[in-house]
Amino acid sequence: MAGALTDYAEKKLLDHLLGKAAYTMPTTVYLGLLTADPTDTGSATSEIPTTGGTAYTRMAITASMTAADPTAGSSSNSAAINFPVAGADWGNIAFFGIFDAPTGGNMLMKAPTNTTRQILAGDQYVVSPGQLAASLD
């Protein structure tokens, strides 16, 4: 995930770096699944719904992400990220979003998945170790 910061995260970090307003990092960040590009605005309208028996939920990833590598400047998941088994069809997963809350909140980063995958009822979406790599390139 050569992720792009959302407009929200860009503003927060720029204000912080320039000494205009401190940015308090989230205690936990969450990975969400989207069926379309959320654009730089971080729109979550294409995120899988949590209603209708989907069994979808964002997954906490703070503990499974490595500290940023000082040479490569990236962080990746050191453990598998297992989403719940789909209770209904989720559609074609095409984008990841990293959020600062388990529901609602703000999208901080977004990136396309390596491959689009259709998730039907009974399927489980798993992000294998090393598959989610975040950088600020």
C-alpha positions in Angstrom: 0.0 0.0 0.0 1.9 3.0 -1.2 -0.8 4.9 0.5 -1.9 8.4 -0.2 -2.7 10.6 2.8 -6.2 11.9 2.8 -6.8 15.7 2.8 -7.7 15.4 6.5 -4.4 13.8 7.4 -2.3 16.1 5.2 -3.8 19.2 6.9 -3.3 17.7 10.4 0.3 16.8 9.8 1.2 20.0 8.0 -0.2 22.1 10.8 1.7 19.9 13.3 5.0 20.2 11.4 4.7 23.9 11.1 3.9 24.4 14.8 0.3 25.7 14.0 -1.7 23.0 15.9 -0.6 19.9 17.6 -1.8 16.6 16.2 -2.6 14.0 18.7 -2.1 10.6 17.2 -4.9 8.0 17.4 -4.5 5.4 20.1 -5.6 2.7 17.6 -6.0 2.8 13.8 -8.3 0.5 11.9 -8.3 -1.0 8.4 -11.4 -0.7 6.4 -12.4 -2.3 3.0 -13.8 -0.3 0.1 -15.3 -1.2 -3.2 -14.2 2.1 -4.9 -11.6 4.8 -4.7 -12.4 7.1 -1.7 -10.4 9.9 -3.3 -8.2 12.2 -1.4 -11.2 13.5 0.5 -11.3 10.2 2.3 -15.0 9.5 1.5 -16.1 6.3 3.1 -19.3 6.0 1.0 -17.9 2.9 -0.7 -16.9 1.1 2.5 -18.7 -2.2 3.1 -21.8 -1.5 5.2 -22.2 -2.8 8.7 -25.9 -3.3 8.3 -27.9 -5.9 6.4 -26.3 -8.9 8.1 -22.9 -8.3 6.4 -20.9 -9.0 9.6 -18.4 -6.4 8.4 -16.3 -4.4 10.8 -13.1 -2.5 10.6 -10.1 -4.3 12.0 -7.7 -2.8 14.6 -4.2 -2.8 13.1 -2.0 -0.8 15.4 -0.5 -3.8 17.1 0.2 -5.7 13.9 2.0 -2.8 12.1 5.7 -2.6 12.4 7.5 0.7 13.3 8.6 2.5 10.2 11.8 1.2 8.7 14.4 4.1 8.8 15.8 3.1 5.4 12.8 2.1 3.4 10.5 4.5 5.2 7.6 2.1 5.3 5.6 0.0 7.8 3.9 -3.3 7.1 1.7 -5.8 8.9 3.6 -8.4 10.8 0.6 -10.6 11.4 -2.4 -11.6 9.3 -5.4 -9.3 9.5 -8.5 -11.5 9.5 -11.8 -9.8 8.7 -15.0 -11.6 9.9 -16.6 -14.2 7.7 -19.0 -12.3 5.4 -22.6 -12.7 6.4 -23.8 -11.3 3.1 -22.1 -10.3 -0.2 -19.5 -7.5 0.3 -18.8 -6.9 -3.4 -15.5 -6.4 -5.1 -12.8 -5.2 -2.6 -10.6 -2.7 -4.4 -9.3 -0.3 -1.8 -8.0 -0.2 1.7 -8.6 2.7 4.1 -6.9 3.4 7.4 -9.2 5.1 9.9 -8.8 6.7 13.3 -12.0 5.1 14.7 -13.8 1.7 14.6 -16.8 3.4 13.0 -17.2 6.9 11.6 -14.1 8.9 12.4 -11.6 10.1 9.7 -9.9 8.2 7.0 -6.1 8.9 7.3 -4.7 6.9 4.3 -6.1 5.1 1.3 -4.6 2.8 -1.3 -5.8 0.2 -3.9 -5.5 -3.4 -3.0 -3.0 -5.5 -4.9 -5.8 -7.3 -6.6 -9.6 -6.8 -6.6 -11.3 -9.6 -4.9 -15.1 -10.4 -4.8 -16.3 -11.4 -1.3 -19.5 -13.4 -1.2 -21.5 -14.5 1.8 -19.4 -17.2 3.6 -16.0 -15.8 2.4 -13.4 -14.3 4.6 -11.0 -11.4 3.6 -7.5 -11.9 5.0 -4.6 -9.6 4.6 -1.5 -11.8 4.8 1.6 -10.7 6.7 3.5 -8.1 4.7 0.6 -7.5 2.3 -0.3 -4.2 3.9 2.7 -1.8 3.5 2.2 1.8 4.3 4.6 4.6 3.3 4.5 8.3 2.6 6.1 8.3 -0.8 
